[in-house]
Amino acid sequence: MVKLYEENHNFCPKCRITKTDTTVHCIICDRCIRDFDHHCDTLNICICGENISLYKKLIYIVLVNLIYNILYFTYSKYINFI
């Protein structure tokens, strides 16, 4: 295994696989992730090429909800409740 790593620097000794240029070994998940972006501590998953669109949608929904709540609680005293 040491020979493989010395000959091929794209070899992951922990996973024992040959990595591509976009593959990174996540130290938290302890596995190799293709198209790695980052590890999200809140969701406890690696954000990669497969789920980055879902992650962006989640961030968008959270921001819209935050803005809505700020506006609602700021101006709710001006709304007349029946």
DSSP file (Angstrom, degrees, kcal/mol; ACC not computed):
  #  RESIDUE AA STRUCTURE BP1 BP2  ACC     N-H-->O    O-->H-N    N-H-->O    O-->H-N    TCO  KAPPA ALPHA  PHI   PSI    X-CA   Y-CA   Z-CA
    1    1 A M     >        0   0    0      0, 0.0     4,-2.0     0, 0.0     5,-0.2   0.000 360.0 360.0 360.0 -35.8    0.0    0.0    0.0
    2    2 A V  H  >  +     0   0    0      1,-0.2     4,-2.3     2,-0.2     5,-0.2   0.881 360.0  53.3 -65.5 -37.2    2.9    2.4    0.7
    3    3 A K  H  > S+     0   0    0      1,-0.2     4,-2.5     2,-0.2     5,-0.3   0.918 107.2  51.2 -62.5 -43.0    4.2    1.6   -2.8
    4    4 A L  H  > S+     0   0    0      1,-0.2     4,-2.8     2,-0.2    -2,-0.2   0.902 111.4  47.6 -60.8 -40.7    0.9    2.5   -4.3
    5    5 A Y  H  < S+     0   0    0     -4,-2.0    -1,-0.2     2,-0.2    -2,-0.2   0.890 112.9  48.1 -68.8 -38.8    0.8    5.8   -2.5
    6    6 A E  H  < S+     0   0    0     -4,-2.3    -2,-0.2     1,-0.2    -1,-0.2   0.878 118.4  40.4 -68.6 -37.3    4.4    6.7   -3.5
    7    7 A E  H  < S+     0   0    0     -4,-2.5     2,-0.5     1,-0.3    -2,-0.2   0.880 126.9  31.2 -77.0 -39.0    3.7    5.8   -7.1
    8    8 A N    ><  -     0   0    0     -4,-2.8     3,-1.2    -5,-0.3    -1,-0.3  -0.942  60.0-169.6-127.6 108.0    0.3    7.4   -7.3
    9    9 A H  T 3  S+     0   0    0     -2,-0.5    -1,-0.1     1,-0.3    -4,-0.1   0.545  84.9  70.9 -75.7  -5.2   -0.5   10.4   -5.1
   10   10 A N  T 3  S+     0   0    0      2,-0.1     9,-4.7     9,-0.0     2,-0.5   0.206  75.9 106.3 -91.9  15.6   -4.1   10.1   -6.0
   11   11 A F  E <   -A   18   0A   0     -3,-1.2     7,-0.2     7,-0.3    -3,-0.0  -0.833  64.3-144.3 -97.5 129.9   -4.4    7.0   -3.9
   12   12 A C  E  >> -A   17   0A   0      5,-2.9     4,-1.9    -2,-0.5     5,-0.8  -0.836   6.4-162.8 -93.7 116.3   -6.2    7.3   -0.5
   13   13 A P  T  45S+     0   0    0      0, 0.0    -1,-0.1     0, 0.0     5,-0.0   0.799  87.7  50.4 -71.0 -26.3   -4.6    5.0    2.0
   14   14 A K  T  45S+     0   0    0      1,-0.1    -2,-0.0     3,-0.1    18,-0.0   0.936 122.5  29.2 -76.4 -46.0   -7.5    5.1    4.4
   15   15 A C  T  45S-     0   0    0      2,-0.1    -1,-0.1    16,-0.0     3,-0.1   0.664  98.2-137.0 -85.7 -17.4  -10.2    4.2    1.8
   16   16 A R  T  <5 +     0   0    0     -4,-1.9     2,-0.3     1,-0.2    -5,-0.0   0.902  61.6 119.1  58.6  45.4   -7.8    2.2   -0.3
   17   17 A I  E   <S-A   12   0A   0     -5,-0.8    -5,-2.9    -7,-0.0     2,-0.6  -0.918  70.8-108.4-131.2 160.6   -9.2    3.6   -3.6
   18   18 A T  E     -A   11   0A   0     -2,-0.3    -7,-0.3    -7,-0.2     2,-0.2  -0.816  39.7-145.2 -88.7 123.5   -7.7    5.7   -6.4
   19   19 A K        -     0   0    0     -9,-4.7     2,-0.1    -2,-0.6    -9,-0.0  -0.547   1.4-135.0 -90.0 153.0   -9.1    9.2   -6.2
   20   20 A T    >   -     0   0    0     -2,-0.2     3,-0.8     1,-0.0    -1,-0.1  -0.310  40.2 -91.1 -88.0-176.5   -9.9   11.5   -9.1
   21   21 A D  T 3  S+     0   0    0      1,-0.2    -2,-0.0    -2,-0.1    -1,-0.0   0.781 127.0  45.4 -68.8 -26.0   -8.9   15.2   -9.1
   22   22 A T  T 3  S+     0   0    0      2,-0.0    14,-1.3    13,-0.0    13,-0.5   0.416  89.8 103.7 -98.6   1.3  -12.2   16.3   -7.5
   23   23 A T  E <   -B   34   0B   0     -3,-0.8     2,-0.4    11,-0.2    11,-0.2  -0.704  46.8-178.4 -89.5 134.1  -12.3   13.6   -4.8
   24   24 A V  E     -B   33   0B   0      9,-2.3     9,-3.0    -2,-0.4     2,-0.7  -0.973  28.6-122.3-130.6 144.4  -11.3   14.6   -1.2
   25   25 A H  E     -B   32   0B   0     -2,-0.4     2,-0.5     7,-0.2     7,-0.3  -0.786  25.1-143.2 -87.2 118.3  -11.1   12.5    1.9
   26   26 A C  E  >> -B   31   0B   0      5,-2.5     4,-1.6    -2,-0.7     5,-0.9  -0.703   5.2-158.2 -82.1 123.8  -13.5   14.0    4.6
   27   27 A I  T  45S+     0   0    0     -2,-0.5    -1,-0.1     2,-0.2     5,-0.0   0.746  90.4  50.7 -76.7 -21.6  -11.9   13.6    8.0
   28   28 A I  T  45S+     0   0    0      1,-0.1    -1,-0.2     3,-0.1    -2,-0.0   0.929 120.5  32.0 -80.4 -47.8  -15.2   13.8    9.8
   29   29 A C  T  45S-     0   0    0      2,-0.2    -2,-0.2    16,-0.0    -1,-0.1   0.713 100.0-138.7 -78.5 -21.2  -17.0   11.2    7.7
   30   30 A D  T  <5 +     0   0    0     -4,-1.6     2,-0.3     1,-0.2    -3,-0.2   0.915  66.3  95.3  59.9  47.6  -13.8    9.2    7.3
   31   31 A R  E   <S-B   26   0B   0     -5,-0.9    -5,-2.5    -7,-0.1     2,-0.3  -0.977  80.6 -94.7-155.3 162.4  -14.5    8.4    3.6
   32   32 A C  E     -B   25   0B   0     -2,-0.3     2,-0.5    -7,-0.3    -7,-0.2  -0.661  35.6-161.4 -84.8 135.3  -13.7    9.8    0.2
   33   33 A I  E >   -B   24   0B   0     -9,-3.0    -9,-2.3    -2,-0.3     3,-0.7  -0.971  12.5-135.7-121.9 126.1  -16.3   12.1   -1.3
   34   34 A R  E 3  S+B   23   0B   0     -2,-0.5    15,-0.7     1,-0.2    16,-0.3  -0.617  89.7   8.2 -80.0 140.1  -16.4   12.9   -5.1
   35   35 A D  T 3  S-     0   0    0    -13,-0.5    14,-0.5    -2,-0.3    -1,-0.2   0.904  91.1-165.6  55.7  47.7  -16.9   16.7   -6.0
   36   36 A F  E <   +C   48   0C   0    -14,-1.3    12,-0.2    -3,-0.7    -1,-0.2  -0.405  25.4 166.9 -68.0 132.2  -16.5   17.6   -2.3
   37   37 A D  E     -     0   0C   0     10,-2.8     2,-0.3     1,-0.4    11,-0.2   0.754  59.7 -48.9-106.7 -62.1  -17.5   21.1   -1.3
   38   38 A H  E     -C   47   0C   0      9,-1.3     9,-3.7     2,-0.0     2,-0.6  -0.977  48.3-100.4-164.6 169.3  -17.6   21.1    2.5
   39   39 A H  E     -C   46   0C   0     -2,-0.3     2,-0.7     7,-0.3     7,-0.2  -0.906  33.3-143.8-100.9 122.1  -18.8   19.2    5.5
   40   40 A C  E  >> -C   45   0C   0      5,-2.7     4,-1.5    -2,-0.6     5,-1.1  -0.759  10.6-167.4 -88.3 116.3  -22.0   20.7    7.0
   41   41 A D  T  45S+     0   0    0     -2,-0.7    -1,-0.2     2,-0.2     5,-0.0   0.811  85.8  57.1 -73.0 -29.3  -21.9   20.4   10.8
   42   42 A T  T  45S+     0   0    0      1,-0.2    -1,-0.2     3,-0.1    -2,-0.0   0.937 120.8  26.7 -66.9 -46.9  -25.6   21.4   11.1
   43   43 A L  T  45S-     0   0    0      2,-0.2    -2,-0.2     0, 0.0    -1,-0.2   0.626 100.6-135.0 -88.8 -15.6  -26.8   18.6    8.9
   44   44 A N  T  <5 +     0   0    0     -4,-1.5     2,-0.3     1,-0.2    -3,-0.2   0.883  66.8 107.7  58.6  43.9  -23.8   16.3    9.6
   45   45 A I  E   <S-C   40   0C   0     -5,-1.1    -5,-2.7    -7,-0.0     2,-0.4  -0.947  74.6-104.3-139.4 161.7  -23.3   15.4    6.0
   46   46 A C  E     -C   39   0C   0     -2,-0.3     2,-0.6    -7,-0.2    -7,-0.3  -0.749  29.1-137.7 -86.0 132.6  -20.8   16.2    3.3
   47   47 A I  E     +C   38   0C   0     -9,-3.7   -10,-2.8    -2,-0.4    -9,-1.3  -0.828  42.7 149.7 -91.9 120.3  -22.0   18.7    0.7
   48   48 A C  E >>  -C   36   0C   0     -2,-0.6     4,-1.1   -12,-0.2     3,-0.5  -0.656  61.9 -70.8-137.9-170.3  -20.9   17.4   -2.7
   49   49 A G  T 34 S+     0   0    0    -15,-0.7     4,-0.3   -14,-0.5   -14,-0.1   0.776 124.4  55.6 -61.0 -28.8  -21.9   17.5   -6.3
   50   50 A E  T 34 S+     0   0    0    -16,-0.3    -1,-0.2     1,-0.2     4,-0.2   0.842 122.1  21.7 -75.9 -33.6  -24.8   15.2   -5.8
   51   51 A N  T <> S+     0   0    0     -3,-0.5     4,-1.9     1,-0.1    -2,-0.2   0.251  89.2 101.7-121.8  13.4  -26.6   17.2   -3.1
   52   52 A I  H  X S+     0   0    0     -4,-1.1     4,-2.2     1,-0.2     5,-0.2   0.839  82.4  54.7 -70.6 -30.5  -25.4   20.8   -3.5
   53   53 A S  H  > S+     0   0    0     -4,-0.3     4,-2.0     2,-0.2    -1,-0.2   0.905 109.4  47.4 -68.5 -39.3  -28.5   21.9   -5.3
   54   54 A L  H  > S+     0   0    0      2,-0.2     4,-2.2     1,-0.2    -2,-0.2   0.882 111.0  52.2 -65.2 -37.6  -30.7   20.6   -2.4
   55   55 A Y  H  X S+     0   0    0     -4,-1.9     4,-2.2     2,-0.2    -2,-0.2   0.903 108.9  49.5 -64.7 -42.1  -28.3   22.4    0.1
   56   56 A K  H  X S+     0   0    0     -4,-2.2     4,-2.2     2,-0.2    -1,-0.2   0.886 110.6  50.6 -64.9 -38.5  -28.7   25.7   -1.8
   57   57 A K  H  X S+     0   0    0     -4,-2.0     4,-2.5     2,-0.2    -2,-0.2   0.902 109.3  51.3 -64.6 -40.8  -32.5   25.3   -1.8
   58   58 A L  H  X S+     0   0    0     -4,-2.2     4,-2.3     2,-0.2    -2,-0.2   0.921 110.3  48.2 -61.8 -44.6  -32.4   24.6    2.0
   59   59 A I  H  X S+     0   0    0     -4,-2.2     4,-2.3     1,-0.2    -1,-0.2   0.901 111.7  50.8 -62.8 -41.2  -30.4   27.8    2.5
   60   60 A Y  H  X S+     0   0    0     -4,-2.2     4,-2.5     2,-0.2    -2,-0.2   0.924 110.8  48.0 -62.2 -45.7  -32.8   29.8    0.3
   61   61 A I  H  X S+     0   0    0     -4,-2.5     4,-2.3     1,-0.2    -2,-0.2   0.899 111.6  50.2 -63.5 -41.4  -35.8   28.5    2.3
   62   62 A V  H  X S+     0   0    0     -4,-2.3     4,-2.2     2,-0.2    -1,-0.2   0.911 112.0  47.6 -64.4 -42.1  -34.2   29.3    5.6
   63   63 A L  H  X S+     0   0    0     -4,-2.3     4,-2.5     2,-0.2    -2,-0.2   0.909 112.0  49.0 -66.8 -41.9  -33.3   32.8    4.5
   64   64 A V  H  X S+     0   0    0     -4,-2.5     4,-2.5     1,-0.2    -2,-0.2   0.914 112.3  49.0 -63.0 -42.3  -36.8   33.5    3.1
   65   65 A N  H  X S+     0   0    0     -4,-2.3     4,-2.4    -5,-0.2    -2,-0.2   0.893 110.9  50.5 -63.9 -40.5  -38.3   32.2    6.4
   66   66 A L  H  X S+     0   0    0     -4,-2.2     4,-2.3     2,-0.2    -2,-0.2   0.922 111.8  46.6 -63.8 -45.7  -36.0   34.4    8.4
   67   67 A I  H  X S+     0   0    0     -4,-2.5     4,-2.4     2,-0.2     5,-0.2   0.914 112.0  51.4 -64.2 -42.5  -36.8   37.6    6.4
   68   68 A Y  H  X S+     0   0    0     -4,-2.5     4,-2.8     1,-0.2    -2,-0.2   0.927 111.3  47.4 -59.6 -45.9  -40.5   36.8    6.6
   69   69 A N  H  X S+     0   0    0     -4,-2.4     4,-2.5     2,-0.2     5,-0.2   0.884 111.0  51.0 -66.1 -38.4  -40.4   36.4   10.4
   70   70 A I  H  X S+     0   0    0     -4,-2.3     4,-1.5     2,-0.2    -1,-0.2   0.937 114.5  43.5 -63.1 -46.0  -38.4   39.6   10.9
   71   71 A L  H  X S+     0   0    0     -4,-2.4     4,-2.2     2,-0.2    -2,-0.2   0.904 114.3  50.7 -66.6 -40.9  -40.9   41.5    8.8
   72   72 A Y  H  X S+     0   0    0     -4,-2.8     4,-1.0    -5,-0.2    -2,-0.2   0.944 114.2  41.7 -63.7 -48.8  -43.9   39.9   10.5
   73   73 A F  H  < S+     0   0    0     -4,-2.5     4,-0.2     1,-0.2    -1,-0.2   0.748 114.3  53.4 -74.8 -22.0  -42.8   40.5   14.0
   74   74 A T  H  < S+     0   0    0     -4,-1.5     3,-0.3    -5,-0.2    -1,-0.2   0.907 122.2  27.4 -74.4 -42.2  -41.6   44.0   13.2
   75   75 A Y  H >< S+     0   0    0     -4,-2.2     3,-1.1     1,-0.2     4,-0.3   0.322  91.6  97.2-104.9   7.8  -44.9   45.2   11.7
   76   76 A S  G >< S+     0   0    0     -4,-1.0     3,-0.9     1,-0.3    -1,-0.2   0.763  76.3  64.4 -70.1 -23.0  -47.3   42.9   13.5
   77   77 A K  G 3  S+     0   0    0     -3,-0.3    -1,-0.3    -4,-0.2    -2,-0.1   0.717 100.0  53.6 -71.2 -18.3  -48.1   45.7   16.0
   78   78 A Y  G <  S+     0   0    0     -3,-1.1     2,-0.5     2,-0.1    -1,-0.2   0.522  89.1  93.1 -91.0  -6.0  -49.6   47.8   13.2
   79   79 A I  S <  S-     0   0    0     -3,-0.9     2,-0.7    -4,-0.3    -3,-0.0  -0.757  74.4-135.2 -91.1 130.2  -51.9   45.0   12.0
   80   80 A N        -     0   0    0     -2,-0.5     2,-0.4     2,-0.0    -2,-0.1  -0.756  17.2-153.6 -87.5 116.6  -55.4   45.2   13.5
   81   81 A F              0   0    0     -2,-0.7     0, 0.0     1,-0.1     0, 0.0  -0.727 360.0 360.0 -89.5 138.1  -56.6   41.8   14.7
   82   82 A I              0   0    0     -2,-0.4    -1,-0.1     0, 0.0    -2,-0.0   0.444 360.0 360.0 -90.3 360.0  -60.3   41.2   14.7
